[in-house]
Amino acid sequence: MKKILLLLAALSLSAAAFAQDREIDLESLEDLNKIEIASGGKVETELNLAFPMYFGVSVLTNVNTHVPWSKSTMDLKTPKNFVYGLQLADLHLRYNVLDVSLGLRWTFMDFTFSNSEYTIRPLKNTYTLEDNYTLYPIDFEAQNYDGKKSKFHASYFGFPLRVGLKFGKTTVYAGASAEFLTEGYTKYKRPKYREQIKGAFNPFRATVEGGFSYGNLGVFVMYGLTPLFSDVMFAQANTLSFGLILGL
């Protein structure tokens, strides 16, 4: 999946580079993704499709873990904590420089353990018969594991609400989103193994976010107000993501 996302990013950037080489106006390319609903009045209404796209990294903040290992076990390799977001649709209302939008966004988040000897596994609670979660040594289940890469993943569909100011090609915005978990799992390679742990993640995620762009390229920062994990007896953590926006 990550290779597919990187390919999408490369194709998008290649298209932008091609447009610049051919002296094609990038704004005309951006217009291909817009459907004008109403214009000519004080308030303009517009629907955007398949943009913007977000590429970046994530870190965990406010980390507190109750498992019988040191907190450093939950440390992550920040450069490898990949986050990708695709705004599938965006409804805009514009009045002068004010731009208010409500969108539908898919967000993909991959986290990589610094200590790759561990993964996350469900542990049946004998009193409630429900799953609790714990850090689990991979060697206990895969003695031929090469110890090089252990990850966990969560993806969401959400509804971002954004208020922005547009001054020519420059856009500044702040917003918030309500997101719902669609998938959660752990994985490692050599040997290749993947296990669903959707119950470990909070099924609802609320974020605040902000960004700045010039033309079709910008930067963003996004903070998760709700804990990443649902099992607070396993770990508590919030997410902070930042990176580039294409096509804002």
BALOBA-1460 file (C-alpha; in Angstrom, 3 decimals):
// residues 248
<rec num="1" residu="m" x="0.000" y="0.000" z="0.000"/>
<rec num="2" residu="k" x="2.783" y="2.429" z="0.889"/>
<rec num="3" residu="k" x="4.429" y="1.851" z="-2.508"/>
<rec num="4" residu="i" x="1.120" y="2.704" z="-4.220"/>
<rec num="5" residu="l" x="0.846" y="5.936" z="-2.236"/>
<rec num="6" residu="l" x="4.421" y="6.905" z="-3.084"/>
<rec num="7" residu="l" x="3.681" y="6.195" z="-6.748"/>
<rec num="8" residu="l" x="0.643" y="8.490" z="-6.612"/>
<rec num="9" residu="a" x="2.772" y="11.214" z="-5.112"/>
<rec num="10" residu="a" x="5.468" y="10.774" z="-7.757"/>
<rec num="11" residu="l" x="2.911" y="10.901" z="-10.577"/>
<rec num="12" residu="s" x="1.361" y="14.063" z="-9.183"/>
<rec num="13" residu="l" x="4.715" y="15.805" z="-8.821"/>
<rec num="14" residu="s" x="5.780" y="14.621" z="-12.277"/>
<rec num="15" residu="a" x="2.612" y="16.103" z="-13.761"/>
<rec num="16" residu="a" x="3.375" y="19.429" z="-12.104"/>
<rec num="17" residu="a" x="6.969" y="19.353" z="-13.378"/>
<rec num="18" residu="f" x="5.773" y="18.444" z="-16.886"/>
<rec num="19" residu="a" x="3.352" y="21.351" z="-16.818"/>
<rec num="20" residu="q" x="6.122" y="23.754" z="-15.862"/>
<rec num="21" residu="d" x="8.455" y="22.433" z="-18.609"/>
<rec num="22" residu="r" x="5.682" y="22.823" z="-21.201"/>
<rec num="23" residu="e" x="4.787" y="26.294" z="-19.920"/>
<rec num="24" residu="i" x="1.282" y="25.132" z="-19.059"/>
<rec num="25" residu="d" x="-0.503" y="27.262" z="-16.460"/>
<rec num="26" residu="l" x="-0.723" y="25.130" z="-13.293"/>
<rec num="27" residu="e" x="-3.915" y="26.924" z="-12.335"/>
<rec num="28" residu="s" x="-5.589" y="25.555" z="-15.469"/>
<rec num="29" residu="l" x="-4.643" y="22.024" z="-14.351"/>
<rec num="30" residu="e" x="-6.077" y="22.719" z="-10.913"/>
<rec num="31" residu="d" x="-9.334" y="23.840" z="-12.540"/>
<rec num="32" residu="l" x="-9.792" y="20.342" z="-13.977"/>
<rec num="33" residu="n" x="-10.593" y="19.170" z="-10.434"/>
<rec num="34" residu="k" x="-13.201" y="21.856" z="-9.794"/>
<rec num="35" residu="i" x="-16.910" y="21.884" z="-10.478"/>
<rec num="36" residu="e" x="-18.444" y="25.336" z="-10.224"/>
<rec num="37" residu="i" x="-21.893" y="25.194" z="-8.640"/>
<rec num="38" residu="a" x="-22.774" y="28.867" z="-8.335"/>
<rec num="39" residu="s" x="-20.914" y="32.060" z="-9.215"/>
<rec num="40" residu="g" x="-21.567" y="35.641" z="-10.102"/>
<rec num="41" residu="g" x="-23.035" y="36.554" z="-6.718"/>
<rec num="42" residu="k" x="-21.366" y="37.605" z="-3.515"/>
<rec num="43" residu="v" x="-20.903" y="33.974" z="-2.455"/>
<rec num="44" residu="e" x="-19.332" y="31.483" z="-4.875"/>
<rec num="45" residu="t" x="-19.865" y="27.735" z="-4.448"/>
<rec num="46" residu="e" x="-17.463" y="25.160" z="-5.807"/>
<rec num="47" residu="l" x="-16.804" y="21.403" z="-5.521"/>
<rec num="48" residu="n" x="-13.230" y="20.084" z="-5.659"/>
<rec num="49" residu="l" x="-12.427" y="16.437" z="-6.444"/>
<rec num="50" residu="a" x="-9.321" y="14.398" z="-5.513"/>
<rec num="51" residu="f" x="-7.320" y="17.297" z="-4.035"/>
<rec num="52" residu="p" x="-5.543" y="18.350" z="-1.906"/>
<rec num="53" residu="m" x="-3.099" y="15.558" z="-1.021"/>
<rec num="54" residu="y" x="-1.065" y="15.496" z="2.196"/>
<rec num="55" residu="f" x="2.385" y="13.862" z="2.568"/>
<rec num="56" residu="g" x="4.371" y="13.865" z="5.775"/>
<rec num="57" residu="v" x="5.484" y="12.228" z="8.999"/>
<rec num="58" residu="s" x="3.909" y="11.745" z="12.427"/>
<rec num="59" residu="v" x="5.210" y="11.665" z="15.977"/>
<rec num="60" residu="l" x="3.538" y="10.465" z="19.173"/>
<rec num="61" residu="t" x="3.137" y="13.046" z="21.947"/>
<rec num="62" residu="n" x="2.046" y="12.742" z="25.601"/>
<rec num="63" residu="v" x="3.136" y="9.088" z="25.554"/>
<rec num="64" residu="n" x="2.374" y="7.066" z="28.679"/>
<rec num="65" residu="t" x="2.516" y="3.272" z="28.646"/>
<rec num="66" residu="h" x="1.626" y="0.884" z="31.470"/>
<rec num="67" residu="v" x="3.164" y="-2.288" z="30.065"/>
<rec num="68" residu="p" x="6.016" y="-3.839" z="32.097"/>
<rec num="69" residu="w" x="8.746" y="-2.496" z="29.796"/>
<rec num="70" residu="s" x="10.358" y="0.905" z="29.703"/>
<rec num="71" residu="k" x="8.618" y="3.754" z="27.902"/>
<rec num="72" residu="s" x="11.429" y="3.743" z="25.355"/>
<rec num="73" residu="t" x="9.895" y="0.584" z="23.866"/>
<rec num="74" residu="m" x="7.159" y="2.823" z="22.424"/>
<rec num="75" residu="d" x="9.727" y="5.100" z="20.749"/>
<rec num="76" residu="l" x="9.271" y="5.399" z="17.003"/>
<rec num="77" residu="k" x="11.482" y="6.115" z="13.998"/>
<rec num="78" residu="t" x="10.046" y="9.513" z="13.101"/>
<rec num="79" residu="p" x="11.379" y="9.696" z="9.488"/>
<rec num="80" residu="k" x="9.600" y="6.388" z="8.775"/>
<rec num="81" residu="n" x="6.251" y="7.340" z="10.347"/>
<rec num="82" residu="f" x="4.545" y="7.992" z="7.031"/>
<rec num="83" residu="v" x="1.218" y="9.852" z="6.823"/>
<rec num="84" residu="y" x="-0.779" y="10.331" z="3.623"/>
<rec num="85" residu="g" x="-4.109" y="12.076" z="3.230"/>
<rec num="86" residu="l" x="-6.342" y="12.429" z="0.173"/>
<rec num="87" residu="q" x="-9.220" y="14.877" z="0.094"/>
<rec num="88" residu="l" x="-11.705" y="12.893" z="-1.986"/>
<rec num="89" residu="a" x="-14.137" y="15.808" z="-2.259"/>
<rec num="90" residu="d" x="-14.289" y="19.371" z="-0.980"/>
<rec num="91" residu="l" x="-17.270" y="21.751" z="-1.003"/>
<rec num="92" residu="h" x="-16.151" y="25.406" z="-0.931"/>
<rec num="93" residu="l" x="-18.052" y="28.585" z="-0.104"/>
<rec num="94" residu="r" x="-16.145" y="31.752" z="-0.987"/>
<rec num="95" residu="y" x="-16.820" y="35.372" z="-0.132"/>
<rec num="96" residu="n" x="-14.090" y="37.857" z="-1.091"/>
<rec num="97" residu="v" x="-10.900" y="36.460" z="0.532"/>
<rec num="98" residu="l" x="-12.784" y="34.128" z="2.895"/>
<rec num="99" residu="d" x="-12.896" y="30.452" z="1.892"/>
<rec num="100" residu="v" x="-14.904" y="27.959" z="3.990"/>
<rec num="101" residu="s" x="-14.799" y="24.281" z="2.994"/>
<rec num="102" residu="l" x="-16.176" y="20.946" z="4.169"/>
<rec num="103" residu="g" x="-14.525" y="17.830" z="2.798"/>
<rec num="104" residu="l" x="-14.301" y="14.046" z="2.793"/>
<rec num="105" residu="r" x="-10.772" y="12.794" z="3.473"/>
<rec num="106" residu="w" x="-9.018" y="9.432" z="3.679"/>
<rec num="107" residu="t" x="-5.940" y="9.358" z="5.951"/>
<rec num="108" residu="f" x="-3.317" y="6.589" z="6.037"/>
<rec num="109" residu="m" x="-0.860" y="6.487" z="8.995"/>
<rec num="110" residu="d" x="2.111" y="4.102" z="9.347"/>
<rec num="111" residu="f" x="4.253" y="4.013" z="12.516"/>
<rec num="112" residu="t" x="7.625" y="2.230" z="12.850"/>
<rec num="113" residu="f" x="9.024" y="1.039" z="16.186"/>
<rec num="114" residu="s" x="12.579" y="2.120" z="17.036"/>
<rec num="115" residu="n" x="12.862" y="-1.129" z="18.984"/>
<rec num="116" residu="s" x="11.891" y="-3.486" z="16.188"/>
<rec num="117" residu="e" x="11.905" y="-6.527" z="18.489"/>
<rec num="118" residu="y" x="8.370" y="-5.719" z="19.635"/>
<rec num="119" residu="t" x="4.900" y="-5.526" z="18.140"/>
<rec num="120" residu="i" x="1.373" y="-4.980" z="19.548"/>
<rec num="121" residu="r" x="-0.810" y="-7.977" z="20.341"/>
<rec num="122" residu="p" x="-4.230" y="-8.577" z="21.960"/>
<rec num="123" residu="l" x="-4.245" y="-10.187" z="25.388"/>
<rec num="124" residu="k" x="-7.524" y="-11.726" z="26.596"/>
<rec num="125" residu="n" x="-8.703" y="-10.313" z="29.925"/>
<rec num="126" residu="t" x="-9.835" y="-13.327" z="32.000"/>
<rec num="127" residu="y" x="-12.306" y="-11.200" z="33.988"/>
<rec num="128" residu="t" x="-14.065" y="-9.296" z="31.193"/>
<rec num="129" residu="l" x="-13.227" y="-11.749" z="28.341"/>
<rec num="130" residu="e" x="-12.401" y="-8.679" z="26.242"/>
<rec num="131" residu="d" x="-9.138" y="-7.967" z="24.498"/>
<rec num="132" residu="n" x="-6.533" y="-5.802" z="26.173"/>
<rec num="133" residu="y" x="-3.358" y="-4.937" z="24.299"/>
<rec num="134" residu="t" x="0.309" y="-5.232" z="25.126"/>
<rec num="135" residu="l" x="3.765" y="-4.945" z="23.601"/>
<rec num="136" residu="y" x="4.792" y="-8.445" z="22.565"/>
<rec num="137" residu="p" x="8.279" y="-9.800" z="21.685"/>
<rec num="138" residu="i" x="8.187" y="-10.940" z="18.052"/>
<rec num="139" residu="d" x="10.746" y="-13.669" z="18.772"/>
<rec num="140" residu="f" x="8.070" y="-15.452" z="20.813"/>
<rec num="141" residu="e" x="6.003" y="-16.064" z="17.663"/>
<rec num="142" residu="a" x="8.627" y="-15.949" z="14.880"/>
<rec num="143" residu="q" x="12.025" y="-17.279" z="15.873"/>
<rec num="144" residu="n" x="13.413" y="-16.633" z="12.378"/>
<rec num="145" residu="y" x="12.463" y="-12.913" z="12.472"/>
<rec num="146" residu="d" x="15.361" y="-10.757" z="11.232"/>
<rec num="147" residu="g" x="14.565" y="-7.983" z="13.738"/>
<rec num="148" residu="k" x="14.679" y="-5.136" z="11.213"/>
<rec num="149" residu="k" x="11.182" y="-3.710" z="10.754"/>
<rec num="150" residu="s" x="8.071" y="-3.680" z="12.962"/>
<rec num="151" residu="k" x="5.142" y="-1.344" z="12.265"/>
<rec num="152" residu="f" x="1.565" y="-0.564" z="13.212"/>
<rec num="153" residu="h" x="-0.992" y="1.121" z="11.006"/>
<rec num="154" residu="a" x="-4.277" y="3.016" z="11.271"/>
<rec num="155" residu="s" x="-6.435" y="4.545" z="8.536"/>
<rec num="156" residu="y" x="-9.477" y="6.820" z="8.738"/>
<rec num="157" residu="f" x="-12.286" y="8.454" z="6.801"/>
<rec num="158" residu="g" x="-13.000" y="11.950" z="8.053"/>
<rec num="159" residu="f" x="-14.811" y="15.223" z="7.525"/>
<rec num="160" residu="p" x="-12.431" y="18.199" z="7.701"/>
<rec num="161" residu="l" x="-13.909" y="21.668" z="8.146"/>
<rec num="162" residu="r" x="-11.539" y="24.423" z="7.099"/>
<rec num="163" residu="v" x="-11.660" y="28.245" z="7.227"/>
<rec num="164" residu="g" x="-9.107" y="29.936" z="4.995"/>
<rec num="165" residu="l" x="-8.025" y="33.293" z="3.647"/>
<rec num="166" residu="k" x="-6.959" y="33.517" z="-0.012"/>
<rec num="167" residu="f" x="-4.817" y="36.397" z="-1.226"/>
<rec num="168" residu="g" x="-4.043" y="35.734" z="-4.871"/>
<rec num="169" residu="k" x="-2.015" y="32.524" z="-4.963"/>
<rec num="170" residu="t" x="-1.471" y="32.514" z="-1.196"/>
<rec num="171" residu="t" x="-3.774" y="30.563" z="1.147"/>
<rec num="172" residu="v" x="-3.671" y="30.408" z="4.934"/>
<rec num="173" residu="y" x="-6.131" y="28.124" z="6.755"/>
<rec num="174" residu="a" x="-7.118" y="26.645" z="10.113"/>
<rec num="175" residu="g" x="-9.575" y="23.842" z="10.690"/>
<rec num="176" residu="a" x="-10.704" y="20.727" z="12.507"/>
<rec num="177" residu="s" x="-11.882" y="17.279" z="11.516"/>
<rec num="178" residu="a" x="-13.937" y="14.364" z="12.805"/>
<rec num="179" residu="e" x="-12.514" y="11.018" z="11.633"/>
<rec num="180" residu="f" x="-13.572" y="7.390" z="11.971"/>
<rec num="181" residu="l" x="-11.239" y="4.396" z="12.059"/>
<rec num="182" residu="t" x="-11.551" y="2.040" z="9.078"/>
<rec num="183" residu="e" x="-8.541" y="-0.241" z="9.599"/>
<rec num="184" residu="g" x="-5.873" y="-1.005" z="12.197"/>
<rec num="185" residu="y" x="-3.163" y="-3.654" z="12.134"/>
<rec num="186" residu="t" x="0.463" y="-4.512" z="12.963"/>
<rec num="187" residu="k" x="2.983" y="-5.925" z="10.534"/>
<rec num="188" residu="y" x="6.598" y="-6.965" z="10.200"/>
<rec num="189" residu="k" x="8.733" y="-8.489" z="7.457"/>
<rec num="190" residu="r" x="11.140" y="-11.417" z="7.067"/>
<rec num="191" residu="p" x="9.025" y="-13.417" z="7.745"/>
<rec num="192" residu="k" x="6.128" y="-11.354" z="6.460"/>
<rec num="193" residu="y" x="3.265" y="-11.217" z="8.966"/>
<rec num="194" residu="r" x="0.233" y="-9.002" z="9.538"/>
<rec num="195" residu="e" x="-2.412" y="-9.085" z="12.280"/>
<rec num="196" residu="q" x="-5.561" y="-7.037" z="12.769"/>
<rec num="197" residu="i" x="-5.594" y="-5.015" z="16.010"/>
<rec num="198" residu="k" x="-8.397" y="-2.570" z="15.170"/>
<rec num="199" residu="g" x="-9.643" y="-2.718" z="18.760"/>
<rec num="200" residu="a" x="-6.381" y="-1.194" z="20.001"/>
<rec num="201" residu="f" x="-7.156" y="2.129" z="18.314"/>
<rec num="202" residu="n" x="-9.663" y="4.772" z="19.284"/>
<rec num="203" residu="p" x="-12.569" y="4.363" z="16.815"/>
<rec num="204" residu="f" x="-13.050" y="8.151" z="16.702"/>
<rec num="205" residu="r" x="-10.381" y="10.749" z="16.068"/>
<rec num="206" residu="a" x="-10.706" y="14.526" z="16.387"/>
<rec num="207" residu="t" x="-7.983" y="16.809" z="15.033"/>
<rec num="208" residu="v" x="-7.118" y="20.479" z="14.746"/>
<rec num="209" residu="e" x="-4.972" y="21.563" z="11.839"/>
<rec num="210" residu="g" x="-3.512" y="24.505" z="9.996"/>
<rec num="211" residu="g" x="-1.547" y="25.219" z="6.871"/>
<rec num="212" residu="f" x="-0.087" y="27.633" z="4.363"/>
<rec num="213" residu="s" x="0.299" y="27.324" z="0.611"/>
<rec num="214" residu="y" x="1.484" y="29.307" z="-2.362"/>
<rec num="215" residu="g" x="0.097" y="28.144" z="-5.671"/>
<rec num="216" residu="n" x="-0.366" y="24.378" z="-5.569"/>
<rec num="217" residu="l" x="2.281" y="23.608" z="-2.924"/>
<rec num="218" residu="g" x="2.149" y="24.220" z="0.812"/>
<rec num="219" residu="v" x="2.799" y="22.912" z="4.309"/>
<rec num="220" residu="f" x="0.470" y="21.591" z="7.006"/>
<rec num="221" residu="v" x="0.454" y="20.617" z="10.675"/>
<rec num="222" residu="m" x="-2.215" y="18.406" z="12.305"/>
<rec num="223" residu="y" x="-2.697" y="17.472" z="15.963"/>
<rec num="224" residu="g" x="-4.885" y="14.643" z="17.252"/>
<rec num="225" residu="l" x="-6.980" y="15.842" z="20.197"/>
<rec num="226" residu="t" x="-8.196" y="12.330" z="20.999"/>
<rec num="227" residu="p" x="-5.847" y="9.509" z="22.108"/>
<rec num="228" residu="l" x="-4.564" y="7.259" z="19.336"/>
<rec num="229" residu="f" x="-5.201" y="4.095" z="21.370"/>
<rec num="230" residu="s" x="-8.499" y="3.024" z="22.906"/>
<rec num="231" residu="d" x="-6.933" y="0.736" z="25.533"/>
<rec num="232" residu="v" x="-5.507" y="3.321" z="27.945"/>
<rec num="233" residu="m" x="-4.214" y="0.514" z="30.181"/>
<rec num="234" residu="f" x="-1.860" y="-0.341" z="27.299"/>
<rec num="235" residu="a" x="-0.751" y="3.147" z="26.257"/>
<rec num="236" residu="q" x="-1.854" y="6.742" z="25.955"/>
<rec num="237" residu="a" x="-0.593" y="8.932" z="23.115"/>
<rec num="238" residu="n" x="-1.638" y="11.716" z="20.776"/>
<rec num="239" residu="t" x="-0.433" y="12.242" z="17.216"/>
<rec num="240" residu="l" x="1.297" y="15.249" z="15.691"/>
<rec num="241" residu="s" x="1.637" y="15.169" z="11.890"/>
<rec num="242" residu="f" x="3.300" y="17.654" z="9.552"/>
<rec num="243" residu="g" x="4.468" y="17.798" z="5.953"/>
<rec num="244" residu="l" x="3.578" y="19.009" z="2.454"/>
<rec num="245" residu="i" x="0.247" y="19.722" z="0.750"/>
<rec num="246" residu="l" x="-0.215" y="19.371" z="-2.989"/>
<rec num="247" residu="g" x="-3.120" y="21.107" z="-4.695"/>
<rec num="248" residu="l" x="-4.664" y="23.102" z="-1.846"/>
